[in-house]
């Protein structure tokens, strides 16, 4: 299933791939009980009220859309996204002086996106692309 979605995304584009998320969402919400129950339980806890089937469907769809977007980000398709970062001046000042927050990129995608904010990416030495090996806590 994943290989098919990757092929659709690669050859049909982001719009067509996003359309494919609705049948995937329906499958997980209507057929897969464990995922549906986990989504409804989490949403109920967070909202403080019982989450319905539609809320679970929106939750599953948002999760699958995030995974799909990561696929495009990893493929270097930053042109498909409008990413804006605000208020980084204090953080830049710390990084320029060899200080800064303790950050750990748990996935390669997160590390790549972090680097994309300053035009970097894998192997970037701009100070924004943190990996576990470069992180000092």
C-alpha positions as CSV (number, residue, x, y, z in Angstrom):
1,X,0.0,0.0,0.0
2,X,2.8,2.4,0.9
3,X,4.7,1.7,-2.3
4,X,1.6,2.4,-4.3
5,X,1.0,5.7,-2.6
6,X,4.7,6.7,-3.1
7,X,4.3,5.9,-6.9
8,X,1.1,7.9,-7.1
9,X,2.8,10.8,-5.3
10,X,5.9,10.6,-7.5
11,X,4.0,10.4,-10.8
12,X,0.7,12.1,-10.0
13,X,1.7,14.8,-7.7
14,X,0.7,16.0,-4.3
15,X,-2.9,16.8,-5.2
16,X,-3.7,13.3,-6.5
17,X,-1.8,11.7,-3.6
18,X,-3.9,13.7,-1.1
19,X,-7.1,12.5,-2.7
20,X,-5.9,8.9,-2.0
21,X,-5.8,9.7,1.7
22,X,-9.6,9.6,2.0
23,X,-9.9,5.9,1.2
24,X,-6.9,5.2,3.4
25,X,-8.6,7.2,6.2
26,X,-11.9,5.3,5.7
27,X,-10.0,2.0,5.9
28,X,-8.4,2.8,9.2
29,X,-11.5,4.3,10.7
30,X,-14.0,1.8,9.5
31,X,-12.0,-1.5,9.5
32,X,-9.1,-1.1,11.9
33,X,-10.5,-1.1,15.4
34,X,-7.3,-0.6,17.3
35,X,-6.3,2.6,15.5
36,X,-9.9,3.9,15.6
37,X,-10.1,3.2,19.4
38,X,-6.7,4.7,20.1
39,X,-7.6,7.9,18.1
40,X,-10.9,8.3,19.9
41,X,-9.4,7.7,23.3
42,X,-6.6,10.2,22.8
43,X,-9.0,12.8,21.4
44,X,-11.5,12.3,24.2
45,X,-8.7,12.8,26.7
46,X,-7.4,15.9,25.1
47,X,-10.8,17.5,24.5
48,X,-12.4,16.5,27.7
49,X,-15.4,15.0,26.0
50,X,-16.2,11.9,24.0
51,X,-14.8,12.0,20.5
52,X,-17.0,10.7,17.7
53,X,-16.3,8.8,14.6
54,X,-15.9,12.0,12.5
55,X,-13.3,13.4,14.9
56,X,-11.4,10.1,14.7
57,X,-11.5,10.3,10.9
58,X,-10.2,13.9,10.8
59,X,-7.4,12.8,13.2
60,X,-6.4,9.8,11.1
61,X,-6.5,12.0,8.0
62,X,-4.3,14.7,9.5
63,X,-1.8,12.0,10.6
64,X,-1.7,10.5,7.1
65,X,-1.4,13.9,5.5
66,X,1.6,14.6,7.7
67,X,3.3,11.4,6.6
68,X,2.6,12.2,3.0
69,X,4.0,15.7,3.4
70,X,7.2,14.2,4.9
71,X,7.5,12.1,1.8
72,X,7.6,15.3,-0.4
73,X,9.9,17.1,2.0
74,X,12.4,14.2,2.0
75,X,12.2,14.2,-1.8
76,X,13.3,17.8,-1.8
77,X,10.0,19.3,-2.9
78,X,10.1,22.4,-0.7
79,X,8.5,24.3,-3.5
80,X,5.2,22.7,-2.6
81,X,5.1,24.2,0.9
82,X,4.9,27.7,2.4
83,X,7.1,27.5,5.5
84,X,7.6,30.6,7.5
85,X,9.6,30.9,10.7
86,X,9.2,33.9,13.0
87,X,11.1,35.1,16.0
88,X,14.4,33.3,15.5
89,X,16.6,36.3,16.1
90,X,17.3,35.5,19.8
91,X,18.0,31.9,18.9
92,X,20.3,32.9,16.1
93,X,22.3,35.2,18.4
94,X,22.8,32.2,20.8
95,X,23.9,29.9,18.0
96,X,26.3,32.5,16.6
97,X,28.0,32.6,20.0
98,X,28.3,28.8,20.2
99,X,25.4,28.4,22.5
100,X,21.7,27.5,22.1
101,X,19.1,25.1,22.9
102,X,19.5,21.4,23.3
103,X,17.8,20.0,20.2
104,X,17.7,16.5,18.9
105,X,16.4,15.5,15.5
106,X,14.8,12.2,16.1
107,X,14.2,11.6,12.4
108,X,16.1,12.4,9.3
109,X,13.1,14.3,8.0
110,X,12.9,16.6,11.0
111,X,16.7,17.3,10.7
112,X,16.3,18.0,7.0
113,X,13.3,20.4,7.6
114,X,15.3,22.2,10.3
115,X,18.1,22.8,7.8
116,X,15.6,24.0,5.1
117,X,14.7,27.0,7.2
118,X,18.1,28.5,6.6
119,X,18.6,26.9,3.2
120,X,20.6,24.0,4.5
121,X,20.0,20.3,4.5
122,X,21.8,17.1,5.1
123,X,25.5,17.9,5.8
124,X,24.7,21.5,6.4
125,X,27.0,23.3,8.8
126,X,24.9,26.4,9.4
127,X,24.3,25.6,13.0
128,X,20.6,24.9,12.5
129,X,20.9,21.3,11.4
130,X,21.2,19.5,14.7
131,X,21.7,15.8,14.9
132,X,22.4,13.7,17.9
133,X,26.1,13.7,17.2
134,X,26.3,17.5,17.2
135,X,24.0,18.1,20.1
136,X,25.5,19.3,23.3
137,X,23.3,19.3,26.4
